[in-house]
Amino acid sequence: MKGLSLFSRLLILSVSVVLVCVAVLSGLGYTNLRDNMIRKHMETLNVHAEEISYLGSRISLDNLSMTSKQNRIAEELLIAKTNLLYEQYNAVTVLVEYSRQYRFYPAIDENVQTNIIPSPEAFAKYDELAFQGKGDIGVKKNAFTSVFSVMVPWVRVNEQTQQSTVVGYVLILSTAQAVRDMYRDLIWQTALAAMAMFLLASAIVFFVAQQMTRPLTAMAKAAGEMARGNFEARAPEGGGKEIEELSHAFNQMGAQLSTLEQSRRDFVANVSHELRSPITSIKGFAQGMLDGTIPQEMHGQYLQVVVDETQRLAKLINNLLNLSRMENEDTSLAYSHFDLNEMIRRVLISRMAQIDDKGLDIQVRFENDSCFVHADADQIQQVVINLLDNAVKYTPSGGTITLFTKTEGSQVSARIKDDGMGIPAEDAPFIFDRFYKVDKAHTVGKGTGLGLAICKRIMERHGQQIRLVSGEGGAEFEITLEKGADPGGNHGNTGAGEN
Ligand code: ADP
């Protein structure tokens, strides 16, 4: 079976099962019908034997010459009947008296009857049965010879007293060949019916196996197409529940692969685009300074732009590396228990220069003085930095940034809210996508579009969430974290309103 297609295996297996079933069924059917025919035949012979026994009761064996009119008629009828039996069933009738006298009907003809007349030993056995009183048991199929026989008691009626006495038995012998001739046609009929049944069942099996395996063949073809890079290839959905489920799952996989392929292409296009714009401006300014298009006194200003662009490039490359490391999951999270409030304070201090430059007002609304969480501290710090940097970046001078933390049950939530330009509702679903920037004109030169994608990935790896709470009248982001243990056992004091 190795190397055979599923279709061939199914076909061979099913056809073999069908063959065995048809053979067994027709075998059983044939023997049943045959036995039925034989039984019917023997029953018919038995009826004849009864009739012959009746006729025999009217004739006398020992005094055949002294026949009355009634005797003669009985004798003639008996001869006619037994002749008919011989012609019709090739059956020989024997009247056996207990005194061991035998009368054969038709009269013994050596040529015809040698194969049917029982041997003296066989007769001895019949006699024995008759003496034992079993003479009337009827059908004796193949009892002693290849001859089917029926036995009934032979009763003789005393003409004067009208009393009947059992004087022997009537034996009708029919050759096995004669019986076999009756059901010879049955073999052919059964064989033909079996053949028709087998062909029909095989055709159905062929059709069903083809129906079942066709979707699998199509799926294998589609998988081959996918291996060659065509992620649009799909398998037809049909062909039984399990196969339908399989082709459905296969098609879902195909859809996901093509989405992935699309996002990979977009990613490459976005990265190239993001790299090209700073490089173009760096190249342009450097060229301008070299060929004198940019006057000497302006060089300081343009060199600053070049430095800014280089920093943006470095940040972009850093972000890309971070994202790819997280996508590959080759770094496991270093979980620890730490104070989120403390971390936020430190991040705020590190961003004090930018905050002061823009004259932003920072409101800190911590529910408690400390807020312990269980997470990877470096990664969460990255999330806080990205969110705070965005708030600083997209809030105009004089704006307010508010930071909240609170604990609810086993969950901690932190929110960063600003009153800057906000995020339009139509952009809200996409801001966590890589390279997505709201209103390209307003944000030009401000970021890479990777910050929020990194935040989302970090939170996903923690099994936690990040969401945009509101984009109107400024942006408000929320992250959730698992509550951590306070190593000092200090549950913290209320620190709300801290500034
Ligand atoms: P970027 O490096 O461009 O800031 P992010 O992934 O951090 O990339 O943010 C994606 C986009 O979401 C930004 O380009 C900006 O348009 C928008 N955005 C993020 N944070 C804010 C915010 N606090 N206020 C207004 N818009 C924001």
Residues whose N, C-alpha, C, O or C-beta is under 5 A from the ligand:
A	BS01	ADP	N390 A391 Y394 M421 G422 I423 I431 Y436 K437 V438 T443 G447 T448 G449 L450 G451 L452 A453 A475
